[in-house]
Amino acid sequence: MPIFDRQPTDWNDLQNLVGQLFNELGCEVEVGKKVKLVRGAKEIDVYVVDQTFQPQSVYLCECKLWSNPIPQEVVHSFRTVLADFGAHRGYIISKAGFQAGAWEAAKNTNIDLVTYEELQDIFFARWRQSMGMRYEPYADAMFPYWDPTGGKPVPAIWGHEQQMALRLLNSAYHPFCLLGPLMAAQKYEVALPMTLPALNHEASQCGVIKIETYRQFYDFVEKYKEQALRHYKELFKDEPK
Protein backbone atom coordinates (compact mmCIF):
# COMPACT_ATOMS: atom_id res chain seq x y z
CA MET A 1 0.00 0.00 0.00
CA PRO A 2 1.19 3.55 -0.63
CA ILE A 3 2.66 5.75 2.07
CA PHE A 4 1.89 8.92 0.15
CA ASP A 5 -1.36 9.83 -1.58
CA ARG A 6 0.22 11.88 -4.33
CA GLN A 7 2.91 11.89 -6.98
CA PRO A 8 5.94 14.20 -6.70
CA THR A 9 5.53 17.44 -8.62
CA ASP A 10 9.22 17.84 -9.48
CA TRP A 11 12.66 16.52 -8.60
CA ASN A 12 12.95 18.62 -5.46
CA ASP A 13 9.57 17.37 -4.28
CA LEU A 14 10.66 13.77 -4.89
CA GLN A 15 13.73 14.34 -2.72
CA ASN A 16 11.61 15.80 0.06
CA LEU A 17 9.10 12.95 -0.07
CA VAL A 18 11.85 10.34 0.10
CA GLY A 19 13.38 12.24 3.01
CA GLN A 20 10.00 12.40 4.75
CA LEU A 21 9.53 8.66 4.32
CA PHE A 22 12.79 7.83 6.05
CA ASN A 23 12.22 10.47 8.72
CA GLU A 24 8.87 8.89 9.55
CA LEU A 25 10.66 5.54 9.87
CA GLY A 26 12.62 7.10 12.71
CA CYS A 27 15.82 7.70 10.75
CA GLU A 28 18.06 10.76 10.73
CA VAL A 29 17.73 12.42 7.33
CA GLU A 30 19.48 15.19 5.43
CA VAL A 31 18.31 16.28 1.98
CA GLY A 32 21.04 17.64 -0.27
CA LYS A 33 23.94 16.70 2.00
CA LYS A 34 27.50 17.09 0.73
CA VAL A 35 29.78 14.20 1.63
CA LYS A 36 33.54 13.81 1.21
CA LEU A 37 34.73 11.16 -1.20
CA VAL A 38 38.14 9.95 -2.34
CA ARG A 39 38.09 12.34 -5.32
CA GLY A 40 36.35 15.32 -3.75
CA ALA A 41 32.87 16.13 -2.51
CA LYS A 42 29.51 14.93 -3.79
CA GLU A 43 26.00 16.16 -3.01
CA ILE A 44 23.70 13.32 -2.01
CA ASP A 45 20.01 13.76 -2.77
CA VAL A 46 18.88 12.07 0.45
CA TYR A 47 21.31 10.97 3.17
CA VAL A 48 19.90 8.57 5.76
CA VAL A 49 21.25 7.23 9.05
CA ASP A 50 19.16 4.29 10.27
CA GLN A 51 19.78 3.83 14.00
CA THR A 52 17.38 0.91 14.36
CA PHE A 53 20.30 -1.34 13.46
CA GLN A 54 23.38 -1.79 15.61
CA PRO A 55 25.77 -0.77 14.33
CA GLN A 56 23.75 1.89 12.58
CA SER A 57 23.37 1.80 8.80
CA VAL A 58 23.85 4.58 6.28
CA TYR A 59 21.76 4.77 3.10
CA LEU A 60 22.36 7.08 0.15
CA CYS A 61 19.46 7.87 -2.16
CA GLU A 62 19.63 9.19 -5.72
CA CYS A 63 16.32 10.64 -6.95
CA LYS A 64 15.64 10.73 -10.71
CA LEU A 65 12.41 12.26 -11.96
CA TRP A 66 13.39 11.62 -15.56
CA SER A 67 10.97 10.86 -18.37
CA ASN A 68 13.17 8.04 -19.68
CA PRO A 69 14.49 4.88 -17.97
CA ILE A 70 17.77 5.24 -16.09
CA PRO A 71 20.86 4.02 -18.04
CA GLN A 72 23.71 1.93 -16.65
CA GLU A 73 26.07 4.92 -16.45
CA VAL A 74 24.06 6.34 -13.56
CA VAL A 75 24.38 3.07 -11.66
CA HIS A 76 28.13 2.85 -12.30
CA SER A 77 28.63 6.39 -11.01
CA PHE A 78 26.46 5.81 -7.95
CA ARG A 79 28.23 2.55 -7.17
CA THR A 80 31.53 4.48 -7.02
CA VAL A 81 30.00 7.01 -4.63
CA LEU A 82 28.76 4.25 -2.32
CA ALA A 83 32.12 2.51 -2.31
CA ASP A 84 34.12 5.71 -1.69
CA PHE A 85 31.87 6.84 1.14
CA GLY A 86 31.39 3.42 2.68
CA ALA A 87 27.57 3.50 2.73
CA HIS A 88 25.76 0.30 3.63
CA ARG A 89 23.07 0.61 0.96
CA GLY A 90 22.03 2.80 -1.92
CA TYR A 91 18.67 3.48 -3.53
CA ILE A 92 18.13 4.92 -6.98
CA ILE A 93 14.53 6.08 -7.21
CA SER A 94 13.28 6.50 -10.76
CA LYS A 95 10.00 7.76 -12.22
CA ALA A 96 10.36 5.87 -15.50
CA GLY A 97 12.15 2.67 -14.49
CA PHE A 98 15.55 1.41 -15.60
CA GLN A 99 17.24 0.21 -18.74
CA ALA A 100 18.41 -3.40 -18.98
CA GLY A 101 22.01 -2.24 -18.61
CA ALA A 102 21.19 -0.52 -15.33
CA TRP A 103 19.77 -3.74 -13.90
CA GLU A 104 22.89 -5.59 -15.01
CA ALA A 105 25.15 -2.96 -13.44
CA ALA A 106 23.30 -3.19 -10.12
CA LYS A 107 23.42 -6.97 -9.96
CA ASN A 108 25.31 -8.35 -6.92
CA THR A 109 25.77 -4.85 -5.46
CA ASN A 110 24.30 -3.02 -2.47
CA ILE A 111 22.21 -0.82 -4.79
CA ASP A 112 18.43 -1.18 -5.08
CA LEU A 113 16.78 0.13 -8.24
CA VAL A 114 13.21 1.13 -7.39
CA THR A 115 10.37 3.30 -8.57
CA TYR A 116 8.72 5.79 -6.24
CA GLU A 117 5.90 3.31 -5.70
CA GLU A 118 8.24 0.36 -5.07
CA LEU A 119 10.17 2.29 -2.42
CA GLN A 120 6.91 2.82 -0.54
CA ASP A 121 6.02 -0.86 -0.85
CA ILE A 122 9.38 -1.90 0.59
CA PHE A 123 8.99 0.20 3.73
CA PHE A 124 5.21 0.31 4.15
CA ALA A 125 4.90 -2.26 6.96
CA ARG A 126 7.74 -0.69 8.92
CA TRP A 127 6.35 2.82 8.28
CA ARG A 128 2.90 1.86 9.54
CA GLN A 129 4.38 0.47 12.75
CA SER A 130 6.69 3.45 13.21
CA MET A 131 3.83 5.92 12.83
CA GLY A 132 1.68 3.98 15.28
CA MET A 133 4.45 4.04 17.87
CA ARG A 134 5.01 7.75 17.26
CA TYR A 135 1.42 8.68 18.07
CA GLU A 136 0.60 6.04 20.70
CA PRO A 137 1.52 8.41 23.57
CA TYR A 138 -1.32 10.73 22.51
CA ALA A 139 -3.72 7.79 22.54
CA ASP A 140 -2.44 6.81 25.98
CA ALA A 141 -3.23 10.31 27.28
CA MET A 142 -6.84 9.95 26.09
CA PHE A 143 -7.31 6.34 27.21
CA PRO A 144 -8.55 7.22 30.73
CA TYR A 145 -11.42 9.20 29.19
CA TRP A 146 -12.76 6.91 26.49
CA ASP A 147 -12.30 3.62 28.36
CA PRO A 148 -14.12 3.24 31.73
CA THR A 149 -11.27 1.02 32.98
CA GLY A 150 -8.69 3.67 32.23
CA GLY A 151 -9.02 5.56 35.49
CA LYS A 152 -11.67 8.16 34.64
CA PRO A 153 -15.05 6.54 35.35
CA VAL A 154 -18.10 8.39 34.03
CA PRO A 155 -19.32 10.72 36.81
CA ALA A 156 -22.49 9.50 38.51
CA ILE A 157 -24.08 12.93 38.12
CA TRP A 158 -23.89 12.79 34.33
CA GLY A 159 -27.16 12.89 32.49
CA HIS A 160 -28.14 11.96 28.93
CA GLU A 161 -26.51 15.07 27.45
CA GLN A 162 -23.07 14.27 28.87
CA GLN A 163 -23.38 10.60 27.91
CA MET A 164 -24.16 11.58 24.31
CA ALA A 165 -21.29 14.08 24.30
CA LEU A 166 -18.87 11.32 25.32
CA ARG A 167 -20.20 9.02 22.58
CA LEU A 168 -19.68 11.81 20.06
CA LEU A 169 -16.09 12.35 21.18
CA ASN A 170 -15.37 8.62 21.02
CA SER A 171 -16.77 8.49 17.48
CA ALA A 172 -15.02 11.64 16.30
CA TYR A 173 -11.64 10.63 17.72
CA HIS A 174 -11.89 6.92 17.01
CA PRO A 175 -8.42 6.81 15.35
CA PHE A 176 -6.83 7.56 18.72
CA CYS A 177 -8.77 4.70 20.28
CA LEU A 178 -7.13 2.40 17.74
CA LEU A 179 -3.56 3.28 18.71
CA GLY A 180 -3.43 1.23 21.87
CA PRO A 181 -1.59 -1.93 22.96
CA LEU A 182 -3.94 -4.22 21.04
CA MET A 183 -3.20 -2.41 17.79
CA ALA A 184 0.51 -2.52 18.55
CA ALA A 185 0.26 -6.32 18.68
CA GLN A 186 -1.44 -6.16 15.27
CA LYS A 187 1.31 -3.85 13.95
CA TYR A 188 -1.13 -0.95 13.82
CA GLU A 189 -3.22 -2.33 10.99
CA VAL A 190 -6.56 -0.50 10.78
CA ALA A 191 -9.72 -1.07 8.77
CA LEU A 192 -10.20 1.56 6.09
CA PRO A 193 -12.14 3.49 4.93
CA MET A 194 -13.80 5.04 7.97
CA THR A 195 -16.16 7.98 8.37
CA LEU A 196 -16.00 10.21 11.46
CA PRO A 197 -18.03 13.12 12.80
CA ALA A 198 -16.16 16.40 12.30
CA LEU A 199 -16.13 18.57 15.42
CA ASN A 200 -15.64 22.30 15.76
CA HIS A 201 -13.75 24.09 18.52
CA GLU A 202 -16.71 23.72 20.90
CA ALA A 203 -16.95 19.92 20.28
CA SER A 204 -20.18 20.21 18.28
CA GLN A 205 -20.56 18.23 15.07
CA CYS A 206 -20.11 20.37 11.98
CA GLY A 207 -19.81 17.72 9.27
CA VAL A 208 -18.07 14.43 8.56
CA ILE A 209 -14.52 13.36 7.80
CA LYS A 210 -13.80 10.38 5.55
CA ILE A 211 -10.46 8.62 5.94
CA GLU A 212 -9.53 6.31 3.07
CA THR A 213 -5.75 5.86 3.38
CA TYR A 214 -3.13 5.46 6.09
CA ARG A 215 -1.69 8.85 5.14
CA GLN A 216 -5.08 10.46 5.78
CA PHE A 217 -5.35 8.48 9.03
CA TYR A 218 -2.08 9.82 10.42
CA ASP A 219 -2.66 13.31 9.01
CA PHE A 220 -5.89 13.30 11.04
CA VAL A 221 -4.09 12.13 14.20
CA GLU A 222 -1.44 14.83 13.78
CA LYS A 223 -4.00 17.57 13.15
CA TYR A 224 -6.35 16.72 16.03
CA LYS A 225 -4.04 15.30 18.70
CA GLU A 226 -4.25 18.42 20.88
CA GLN A 227 -7.89 19.28 20.19
CA ALA A 228 -9.02 15.74 20.99
CA LEU A 229 -7.38 15.68 24.42
CA ARG A 230 -8.69 19.16 25.18
CA HIS A 231 -12.27 18.13 24.34
CA TYR A 232 -12.05 15.10 26.65
CA LYS A 233 -10.63 17.20 29.48
CA GLU A 234 -13.33 19.82 29.08
CA LEU A 235 -16.09 17.22 29.16
CA PHE A 236 -14.68 15.65 32.34
CA LYS A 237 -14.10 19.12 33.84
CA ASP A 238 -10.34 18.55 33.91
CA GLU A 239 -9.77 21.69 31.88
CA PRO A 240 -11.82 24.90 31.61
CA LYS A 241 -13.36 25.80 28.25
C-alpha positions in Angstrom: 0.0 0.0 0.0 1.2 3.5 -0.6 2.7 5.7 2.1 1.9 8.9 0.1 -1.4 9.8 -1.6 0.2 11.9 -4.3 2.9 11.9 -7.0 5.9 14.2 -6.7 5.5 17.4 -8.6 9.2 17.8 -9.5 12.7 16.5 -8.6 13.0 18.6 -5.5 9.6 17.4 -4.3 10.7 13.8 -4.9 13.7 14.3 -2.7 11.6 15.8 0.1 9.1 13.0 -0.1 11.9 10.3 0.1 13.4 12.2 3.0 10.0 12.4 4.8 9.5 8.7 4.3 12.8 7.8 6.1 12.2 10.5 8.7 8.9 8.9 9.6 10.7 5.5 9.9 12.6 7.1 12.7 15.8 7.7 10.8 18.1 10.8 10.7 17.7 12.4 7.3 19.5 15.2 5.4 18.3 16.3 2.0 21.0 17.6 -0.3 23.9 16.7 2.0 27.5 17.1 0.7 29.8 14.2 1.6 33.5 13.8 1.2 34.7 11.2 -1.2 38.1 10.0 -2.3 38.1 12.3 -5.3 36.4 15.3 -3.7 32.9 16.1 -2.5 29.5 14.9 -3.8 26.0 16.2 -3.0 23.7 13.3 -2.0 20.0 13.8 -2.8 18.9 12.1 0.5 21.3 11.0 3.2 19.9 8.6 5.8 21.3 7.2 9.1 19.2 4.3 10.3 19.8 3.8 14.0 17.4 0.9 14.4 20.3 -1.3 13.5 23.4 -1.8 15.6 25.8 -0.8 14.3 23.7 1.9 12.6 23.4 1.8 8.8 23.9 4.6 6.3 21.8 4.8 3.1 22.4 7.1 0.2 19.5 7.9 -2.2 19.6 9.2 -5.7 16.3 10.6 -7.0 15.6 10.7 -10.7 12.4 12.3 -12.0 13.4 11.6 -15.6 11.0 10.9 -18.4 13.2 8.0 -19.7 14.5 4.9 -18.0 17.8 5.2 -16.1 20.9 4.0 -18.0 23.7 1.9 -16.7 26.1 4.9 -16.5 24.1 6.3 -13.6 24.4 3.1 -11.7 28.1 2.8 -12.3 28.6 6.4 -11.0 26.5 5.8 -7.9 28.2 2.5 -7.2 31.5 4.5 -7.0 30.0 7.0 -4.6 28.8 4.2 -2.3 32.1 2.5 -2.3 34.1 5.7 -1.7 31.9 6.8 1.1 31.4 3.4 2.7 27.6 3.5 2.7 25.8 0.3 3.6 23.1 0.6 1.0 22.0 2.8 -1.9 18.7 3.5 -3.5 18.1 4.9 -7.0 14.5 6.1 -7.2 13.3 6.5 -10.8 10.0 7.8 -12.2 10.4 5.9 -15.5 12.1 2.7 -14.5 15.5 1.4 -15.6 17.2 0.2 -18.7 18.4 -3.4 -19.0 22.0 -2.2 -18.6 21.2 -0.5 -15.3 19.8 -3.7 -13.9 22.9 -5.6 -15.0 25.1 -3.0 -13.4 23.3 -3.2 -10.1 23.4 -7.0 -10.0 25.3 -8.3 -6.9 25.8 -4.9 -5.5 24.3 -3.0 -2.5 22.2 -0.8 -4.8 18.4 -1.2 -5.1 16.8 0.1 -8.2 13.2 1.1 -7.4 10.4 3.3 -8.6 8.7 5.8 -6.2 5.9 3.3 -5.7 8.2 0.4 -5.1 10.2 2.3 -2.4 6.9 2.8 -0.5 6.0 -0.9 -0.9 9.4 -1.9 0.6 9.0 0.2 3.7 5.2 0.3 4.2 4.9 -2.3 7.0 7.7 -0.7 8.9 6.4 2.8 8.3 2.9 1.9 9.5 4.4 0.5 12.8 6.7 3.4 13.2 3.8 5.9 12.8 1.7 4.0 15.3 4.5 4.0 17.9 5.0 7.8 17.3 1.4 8.7 18.1 0.6 6.0 20.7 1.5 8.4 23.6 -1.3 10.7 22.5 -3.7 7.8 22.5 -2.4 6.8 26.0 -3.2 10.3 27.3 -6.8 9.9 26.1 -7.3 6.3 27.2 -8.6 7.2 30.7 -11.4 9.2 29.2 -12.8 6.9 26.5 -12.3 3.6 28.4 -14.1 3.2 31.7 -11.3 1.0 33.0 -8.7 3.7 32.2 -9.0 5.6 35.5 -11.7 8.2 34.6 -15.1 6.5 35.4 -18.1 8.4 34.0 -19.3 10.7 36.8 -22.5 9.5 38.5 -24.1 12.9 38.1 -23.9 12.8 34.3 -27.2 12.9 32.5 -28.1 12.0 28.9 -26.5 15.1 27.5 -23.1 14.3 28.9 -23.4 10.6 27.9 -24.2 11.6 24.3 -21.3 14.1 24.3 -18.9 11.3 25.3 -20.2 9.0 22.6 -19.7 11.8 20.1 -16.1 12.3 21.2 -15.4 8.6 21.0 -16.8 8.5 17.5 -15.0 11.6 16.3 -11.6 10.6 17.7 -11.9 6.9 17.0 -8.4 6.8 15.3 -6.8 7.6 18.7 -8.8 4.7 20.3 -7.1 2.4 17.7 -3.6 3.3 18.7 -3.4 1.2 21.9 -1.6 -1.9 23.0 -3.9 -4.2 21.0 -3.2 -2.4 17.8 0.5 -2.5 18.6 0.3 -6.3 18.7 -1.4 -6.2 15.3 1.3 -3.8 14.0 -1.1 -0.9 13.8 -3.2 -2.3 11.0 -6.6 -0.5 10.8 -9.7 -1.1 8.8 -10.2 1.6 6.1 -12.1 3.5 4.9 -13.8 5.0 8.0 -16.2 8.0 8.4 -16.0 10.2 11.5 -18.0 13.1 12.8 -16.2 16.4 12.3 -16.1 18.6 15.4 -15.6 22.3 15.8 -13.7 24.1 18.5 -16.7 23.7 20.9 -16.9 19.9 20.3 -20.2 20.2 18.3 -20.6 18.2 15.1 -20.1 20.4 12.0 -19.8 17.7 9.3 -18.1 14.4 8.6 -14.5 13.4 7.8 -13.8 10.4 5.5 -10.5 8.6 5.9 -9.5 6.3 3.1 -5.7 5.9 3.4 -3.1 5.5 6.1 -1.7 8.8 5.1 -5.1 10.5 5.8 -5.4 8.5 9.0 -2.1 9.8 10.4 -2.7 13.3 9.0 -5.9 13.3 11.0 -4.1 12.1 14.2 -1.4 14.8 13.8 -4.0 17.6 13.2 -6.3 16.7 16.0 -4.0 15.3 18.7 -4.2 18.4 20.9 -7.9 19.3 20.2 -9.0 15.7 21.0 -7.4 15.7 24.4 -8.7 19.2 25.2 -12.3 18.1 24.3 -12.1 15.1 26.7 -10.6 17.2 29.5 -13.3 19.8 29.1 -16.1 17.2 29.2 -14.7 15.7 32.3 -14.1 19.1 33.8 -10.3 18.6 33.9 -9.8 21.7 31.9 -11.8 24.9 31.6 -13.4 25.8 28.3 
